[in-house]
Amino acid sequence: MILIVDDQKDIGTGLERLLRYAGHEAVSVTGGAEALAMLHVRKPALLVLDVNMPEMDGLTVLKAIKEHDELKDVRIAMYSTDTHAETITEARRLGAVDFLVKGTIGFDKLVARICELAGEPNGQAS
Amino acid sequence: MRLAEFILANVEPILGEWEVFARSIGAGENLDQLALRDHAGKILEATARDMRSPQTAAERAQKSKGQENAPESSGLDGASDLHAIDRLSLGFDMLEVMSEYRALRASVLRLWHESAPDPHERDLDDLTRFNESIDQSLSKAVASYAKRVNQARDMFLAILSHDLRNPLGAIAMSAQLLPTVIDDKAEVLECGRMVSRSAEVMEHMISDLLDYTRTRLGTGMPVDPAPLDLETLGRELYDEFRASHPKRKMIFQASGDLHGQWDYDRLRQAISNLLGNAIQHGSAEFPIRLSLGSEGSFVFIAVHNGGEPIPAGELPRVFDPLIRGSSVDRPRKNRPGSIGLGLYIAREVAKSHHGRIDVVSSGGEGTTFTIRLPRGGAPRVSQPILDAEHIDTM
């Protein structure tokens, strides 16, 4: 399962649907707190995480997961419009496996990359 | 007494006069004494030092022509740079900064003349040196101000392009999905709704941007006042926000006569922006309160949220989208569907109705934005860059 966290609901559900039609199980939520609650119930193969979100931003969510003994193994890829080198470096330092910039990668490639990071070859259901 | 000595001996009275003027400027009326005086004392002292330093005829000629390689006083330049940047951060526009220098010049010369009514032949030299110093300081301040505004504008455009990328991305996703889901009517409809919602968000952002550019160009925000029941409008917005933010606690209060002549769409936009701001910045632990009330010939609209207060240093610039709480390295985060012009537009809506908006914020009390409007709401044709009263005092 691939979990998507994006406060822009249409982006989250849009990516969720793209992944589902590519044969993967995907779920989207709109906030970090909701994502953390879900992780305690079921760990995804990959967490796709936005950065700029109200209340709890993506880097805070990333840090909270990586500092949690039971959750720290969750693979996390950031997916954001934030292209500041400082943000990307910090995400990498905190343990993100990739930083995907919104709008700079075609959706076919995006889905393929997410599936690759999730360890689910494209076209195969999880 | 020579003018340079007079300035150094009378810094306080000069600053006192200048403060009265700075307070009369729109952005300065809510500032405390310290903020108003900021670097003025240092500018005065640097000016006096500059006047006392030896200067050749060639240097004087260069300086008077404003040539780039004119000799510079580092103290004078530093104080002018800092003053301009501080004024910008406090919400002064460039004309207001320039008018402050004009007022400083006028204050010094009036007080000097009063102290020694009989002119001396040296006075002309002193006056020339003084004017050269003030002109140099002013040109440095203007250059510094313009540079900082350009930096802020570049950052604003970067934020705008970032924020537009999200709804654009949602539209592109829908286009990507359509061929796959074309036989599934429900999915096709959802793609259509997604395109429609995203287009609406982008339209909202672009409308905000147009409002911003229109008001910044000085043509003012057009309003079309008509009889309106503010309580009905307030309750509509309260219900909408409660429905769209079911997890947030909200309170609605209305009292007194809330009828008047206002532009329905613009007032809706202003209150909606304030509520959106409270949702974004307020703590979810505290309720958001929308209060409407009557104060004689005025009504007020107050939006309160709890949580972290706005830092005191940022309060004077909270309505300026180019300056407020952001830097090139770390731009602020806008709420979804917003490009961060909400508070600016709320202020312009209040001004276009001959009203005003104020903000108070503290750790214990939270943050309250209050719009006060006269009931009349006569249409405002255009808004001059400087109000008439400012021009009178220049």
Chai-1 contact restraints between the chains, C-beta under 6 A:
chainA,res_idxA,chainB,res_idxB,connection_type,confidence,min_distance_angstrom,max_distance_angstrom,comment,restraint_id
A,D7,B,P336,contact,1.0,0.0,6.0,A-B,restraint_1
A,Q8,B,N166,contact,1.0,0.0,6.0,A-B,restraint_2
A,Q8,B,P336,contact,1.0,0.0,6.0,A-B,restraint_3
A,D10,B,A170,contact,1.0,0.0,6.0,A-B,restraint_4
A,D10,B,M194,contact,1.0,0.0,6.0,A-B,restraint_5
A,I11,B,N166,contact,1.0,0.0,6.0,A-B,restraint_6
A,I11,B,G169,contact,1.0,0.0,6.0,A-B,restraint_7
A,I11,B,A170,contact,1.0,0.0,6.0,A-B,restraint_8
A,G14,B,A170,contact,1.0,0.0,6.0,A-B,restraint_9
A,G14,B,M173,contact,1.0,0.0,6.0,A-B,restraint_10
A,R17,B,L177,contact,1.0,0.0,6.0,A-B,restraint_11
A,Y21,B,T180,contact,1.0,0.0,6.0,A-B,restraint_12
A,N52,B,K333,contact,1.0,0.0,6.0,A-B,restraint_13
A,P54,B,Q280,contact,1.0,0.0,6.0,A-B,restraint_14
A,T81,B,H162,contact,1.0,0.0,6.0,A-B,restraint_15
A,T81,B,R165,contact,1.0,0.0,6.0,A-B,restraint_16
A,K102,B,R165,contact,1.0,0.0,6.0,A-B,restraint_17
A,K102,B,G169,contact,1.0,0.0,6.0,A-B,restraint_18
A,G103,B,R165,contact,1.0,0.0,6.0,A-B,restraint_19
A,G103,B,G169,contact,1.0,0.0,6.0,A-B,restraint_20
A,F107,B,Q176,contact,1.0,0.0,6.0,A-B,restraint_21
